[in-house]
Amino acid sequence: MDQPRQLVLASTSRYRRELLERLGLRFETAGPHCDESALPGEAAPETALRLSLLKARSVAPRFADALIIGSDQVAASEGRPLGKPGNHESATQQLRGLSGKAADFHTAIALLDARSGAMQSRVVRCRVVFRVLDERRIEAYLRREQPYDCAGSAKAEGLGIALIARMETEDPTSLIGLPLIALTEMLERAGMPVLG
């Protein structure tokens, strides 16, 4: 299929790249250059949305005629942010804290038409309710999957699904980091239908 426009994913995340590959479109990736810190008093969905827009805009000067995808995810449980644990000890603490509780993952998607400057955006929420987790289950999971680069320390697309009681979302791909349902709608509006 001949694509009418160049498509760029403003991300170096392998998870987002793998999700976008599902659509069968040709695309390039470009690392965004922006400060990803939350602003004081900024709510999780607002942070995710602002950063997704910033990421798309940060690569636009390199791709003047492309459709550029920016995405960001901010997770929180009981008002506390959930970052990427980075190591086994932090992941253990994070999963202990999530045992029997819910976490909200706010994943924002932005599609920038670099030619016209038009921007589409949306935030998709996924609520994840964790099972009650004992030390044995936490340790067995972390040893097998080592999800140290995932907010919440559980990969729902892998063995982390065994830690989850239920998920509530309109788009299950949002939890992994790129809401494909929203993205396909945006691409269609931008003149690049996935099944076109």
C-alpha angles and dihedrals in degrees: 000000000000111000117220093213141025112257122210129188109209094211143086092205112125089206092058091044091052091049093050090049088064089072093062094230125136111246143158128222125225127183111240118227110213141113106266096194120127116244119240111276093006115144119232096252091048092051092049092049095046092049094047089054091045092051093051092047093046093064097038095093089062094049109040096172102034138105104239125203119208122182138173136174129207120185130194139172122199089348095307120115118244112213132179106289097219095201145033097263094051091045090052091052091046094052092046088054092048096048108127092355139104128246126195119218113197110197118186125198126194129184115197122193098211091194097057101019091236113150129197120189143170141170119224119196125209119189113203119195112200125213119239101278124206123202093257093055093045092050094045091050096047093047092052102041107020094204094183094139095055126089108239092023095253128102106210089192089061137026091322087084087078089064094054126088094189146335127220115200144119091228121034092195089065090075091059090051112266120068101218096184091058092041095053089052091050093047090052091052089049092055099259107103112188091222093035 
